């Protein structure tokens, strides 16, 4: 799913994720999106980026041996937003 995201924190050089707020989210929640080398892509705080969001589920075992699930957001495609894109994507 393609969504426009506002970057809420500047990524550090060693980070493999970004913290975003999706423009179409009315509640203003912040999400962690995993992306390869965001610092090298020059993703900066308060920039808008078009992200192709996908979901990935991680199965882990807790201390008692029970299965726990963690759903992560990730993106393999990130494009800086232009004025034309703002009208097409929410």
Phi, psi and omega per residue, in radians:
X1 nan 2.327 -3.096
X2 -1.697 2.150 -3.113
X3 -2.360 2.595 3.035
X4 -1.557 2.253 -3.099
X5 -2.102 2.414 3.017
X6 -1.669 2.168 -3.107
X7 -1.307 2.187 -3.065
X8 -1.702 -0.387 3.110
X9 -2.443 2.438 3.065
X10 -1.246 2.294 3.137
X11 -1.306 2.547 3.049
X12 -1.437 2.781 -3.114
X13 -1.000 -0.508 -3.118
X14 -1.591 -0.085 -3.109
X15 -1.264 2.574 3.025
X16 -2.083 0.445 -3.135
X17 -2.619 2.869 3.031
X18 -2.279 2.692 3.055
X19 -1.824 2.155 -3.033
X20 -2.295 2.840 2.936
X21 -2.184 2.163 -3.106
X22 -1.386 2.369 -3.073
X23 -1.064 -0.568 -3.106
X24 -1.465 -0.072 -3.130
X25 -1.475 1.959 -3.091
X26 -1.253 -0.430 -3.091
X27 -1.452 -0.205 3.074
X28 1.252 0.530 3.127
X29 -1.247 2.673 3.050
X30 -1.798 2.429 -3.111
X31 -2.207 2.596 3.030
X32 -1.678 2.145 3.124
X33 -2.077 2.155 3.123
X34 -1.406 2.315 -3.104
X35 -2.624 2.515 -3.090
X36 -1.325 2.165 3.062
X37 0.825 1.096 -3.137
X38 -1.120 -0.526 -3.137
X39 -1.145 -0.714 3.139
X40 -1.248 -0.394 3.088
X41 -1.442 0.020 3.129
X42 1.075 0.709 3.039
X43 -1.423 2.149 -3.059
X44 -2.220 2.800 -3.138
X45 -1.004 2.396 3.114
X46 1.248 0.112 2.985
X47 -1.378 2.696 3.037
X48 -1.864 2.307 -3.124
X49 -2.287 2.467 3.019
X50 -1.522 2.100 -3.103
X51 -2.052 2.398 3.009
X52 -1.627 1.680 -2.999
X53 -1.454 2.339 3.044
X54 -2.290 2.811 -3.114
X55 -1.904 2.549 3.105
X56 -2.431 2.298 -3.137
X57 -1.843 2.311 3.117
X58 -1.947 2.205 3.103
X59 -1.777 2.199 -3.127
X60 -2.287 2.931 3.039
X61 -1.952 2.368 3.099
X62 -1.444 -3.021 -3.076
X63 -1.120 -0.458 -3.138
X64 -1.559 -0.068 -3.141
X65 1.620 0.037 3.111
X66 -1.401 2.608 3.113
X67 -1.303 2.398 2.994
X68 -2.223 2.644 -3.068
X69 -2.109 2.458 3.092
X70 -2.266 2.139 3.113
X71 -1.737 2.195 -3.117
X72 -2.004 2.583 3.013
X73 -1.689 2.409 3.052
X74 -2.496 2.804 -3.122
X75 -2.467 2.294 3.061
X76 -1.731 -0.219 -3.125
X77 -2.193 2.249 3.085
X78 -2.436 2.223 -3.113
X79 -2.300 2.338 3.051
X80 -1.081 2.449 -3.033
X81 -1.466 2.363 3.017
X82 -1.884 3.010 -3.137
X83 -1.077 -0.656 3.121
X84 -1.133 -0.619 3.141
X85 -1.204 -0.586 -3.112
X86 -1.044 -0.563 -3.134
X87 -1.353 -0.587 -3.060
X88 -1.428 -0.733 -3.079
X89 -1.879 2.548 3.113
X90 -1.813 nan nan
